[in-house]
Amino acid sequence: MSELFDKSVLQSLLEKGTGKGIRVAMLDTGADEDHPELAGWIAGSYDLARTDGGYECVAAKGTDEVGHGTACAGIIKRIAPDVELHSVKVIGSGARGSSDELLQGLRWAIENKVNVISASLGTLDHRSREKISELADQAYYSGISVVAAANNRGQVAYPANLSSVLAVDSEAMENALDCRYRLNMPIELEANGIYVEAPSPGGGTKFYTGTSFACPHASAIVSRILSVQPDLQPFEVRTIMRRLFSS
């Protein structure tokens, strides 16, 4: 394993990976599966339906009233085109969602044994911290890498501010495969999230800025690495990201 952490070996690993064989759950606003860049590519789309006990994920046509998830899905596809992407709509029209919806999205991803959870979202509700933390830890110990966007205003948000989660801030990067690792920081990774051109619902593209769009860059990079070394555990993935992207 020590040879794996040689920086030149890691760079080769990153360049070879395409995401093939890696299952990604994207928790977001859905994704427009009819967009030319995404048509025929999304493996599954799911909406949340209310039940007596809360919510359940049900298969549905991939739609996106907000545009946020469509952009994130397009970013993932461009960087890791061979992943198996599952879009779980935990945020609805008006960009509104609840902690309970986020929790159900996390449960679905864990139960369906994905390899990566990409969450370009978060809650400031500290009352939800314990439940979100329990699920993030469950994912971690199940071998699932959880990648989450930091709050754009620097506020403490979940799941990003949890120790079991790879948290991502935004920065301008010339290369989509570039990141910056910040040692001993609660938000440890910076990825490309400034004026990122990505798909928008209806068939076109727009430029997006924010941690939300840095997160899928990092998720796709993790997926590329895992597609070459699928047995890596989340702590090993984090070590590799630190080794690759520390200055």
N, C-alpha and C positions, 0 to 999 in steps of 0.2 A: 504493500500500500504506500510505502514511503516514496517509491518512484512516481506514483501517481501525482504527488504534490510538487514535483518538479515543474517550475513555471512554464518551460517550453513544452512539456508534455501536456499541461493543462491548456495551453493556447491551442495546441493541435487538437485536443479534445473538443474545445469550443468550436473550432473551425469545421470539424468533421460532422458534428451533430446537426440533425435536421428536425429533431423532435419525434422521429419515427418510434412508434411503440409506446409513447407517453400520453397518458390521459390527463387532460387539464379541465378542471371545473372553473369556469369564469363566473363569479358572482357579481352581477351587475344589473343593468337596465334591460337586459335582453340583447339580441343582435338581429339585424335585418338580414334574414337568410336569403332574401331575393336580391341583395346588392350584388352587382357583377363580381366584386372581389371575393365575396363569401359564398356565392351560390354553389351548392353541391359540396361544400367543404365542411360545414358545421355538422358534427356527428349527432348531436341531439340538442333540442331546445326544450326548456321546462319553465312552466309558470308555477306560482304558488296559489293553491286553492285553500280556502278556509274550511276547516273541519271543526267538529265540536271540541277537539282537543288543541286546536291551534291552526297549523298549516301543514299541507303536504305538497310535495313536488309532483306535478303531472306533466306528461308530454304535451307539447303544444307547438303550433307554428311559430317560428322565430320572428318576432317583431320587436321594435324598439321605438317607443314614442319620444324618447329623450335624445338618442343619438350617442350617448356616452358609451354604452356597451358595444355598439357597432364599431366605433373607433378603436376600442380596446381589442376587440376580436381581430380587426384588420392588422393591428400592430403585431399581435401574436403570430398571425399567419405569415406576415412578411419575414419574420425572423426565424420562426420554427414552423415551416410550412407543412410538415408531416405529422404534427401532433393530432391527437383525437380530441377535439374541443367540444365540451358540453357547456352550453350557455344556460345558466340558471338565473331567471329574472327575480331578483329579490328587491328591486326598486322599480316602482311603477311610474305611471304618468305623473308629471309634475315633479319628477325626481324625488319622490317621497318613498320612504321605506321605514321599517321599524326594526328594533333589535330582535323581535321574535322572528321576523322574516330572515334576517341575517343568520340567526341561529339555525333555522330550518335549512337554509342553504348549506351551511357548514355540515350539518348532520347528513344531508343527502350526499355530499361529496365524500364524507368519511365512509358511509355505508356502501357507497358504490366504488370504493377503493381506487380513487383516482391517484395519480402520482403528484400532481401539483394543484394547489388552489390559488387562483389569482383573484384578489379582492381589491378592486380600485374603489374602496369605500371605507367607511368607519363610523363609529358612533362616539359621541362625547358623553353618553349616558353612563356614568360610573356605576350605576346600579346594575348594569348588564355585564360589568367587567368579569365577575366570577364565572358566570355561565359561558361567556365567550372564551375565557381563559381555559376552562375545563375542556371545551371542544378543541381549541387550538392545541392544547397539550395532548389530547387524544389523537389528533391528526399527527402530531410530531412523533409520538411513540408508535404510531401505525406505519411510519415511514413516508408520510405525506409532507411535502414541503409547502408551507403556507407563506405566500408572498402578498404583502398588503401595502397599500399606499398610505403614506404619512398624511396628517392633516395639513392642508395648504397654509394654514395660519400658525402652524407650530404648536397647536394645542394638543394635549394628551388625548389620544383617540384609540379606539380598539376596533380591530385586532392589532393594528400596527405597533402599539406600545406594549406588546407582550413579549416576553423573553423567548418564547418558542417560535416566534414569527420573524421572517426576514422582512424588515421594514424598508421602504423605498421613498426617497425624496427626489425632487426633479432638478435637473441641471441640463445645460446645453451640451450635447456631445456630437462631435462630427461623425462618428461611426456608431451605428445602432448597436453594435456589440461591445461598446465601451461602457464602463461603469466606473465609479469611484467608491472605494470602501473606506469608511470612517471608523477607525478603531476606537472602542470604548465610548461610542455614542449610541443613544437609545434608537435613533434612526440611522442605521449603519451603512446604508447603500444609497448612492445617487445614480440615477440612470437618465437617459434622454427623455425629457419631458417639456421642452421649450419649443414652441412652434413646430409641432410634429404633424405632418400631413397624414391624414388617415381617412378611411371611408366614413361617409355620413349617410343616414337613411335617405332613400330615394335614388341612389345611384352615383352620387358625386363624392367629392372629398372636401375636407375643411382642414384648417390648421388649428391644433389644440395645444393648450399649455396647462400644466399642472401635474401634481403627483399622480393623479389618476392615469396619466398616459406614460409616466415613467414606470409604473408598476407592471404593465404588460411587457415592457422591454425586459425587465428583470425576470419575469415569469418565463418568457420565451428563452432567455439565456439559460436559466436553470433547466428548462426542458431539453435544450440542445445538449447540455452536459449529461443529463440523465439518459438520453437516448443512446449514448455511447457507453455509459457506465450505469445501467439501470438499478444496480443493487446498492447504490450509495444511499446512506441514511441522511436525514436533514442536517445533522450536525456536521457531516462530511461535506455536504453541499455548501454549507456556510463557510467551512474552512477553505474550500476551493475558491469561493467567491472572494474571500479575504486575500488568499494567496495571489489570485489573478489580478485583483483590482486595487490592492494597496500600493501607494506610491513609494 
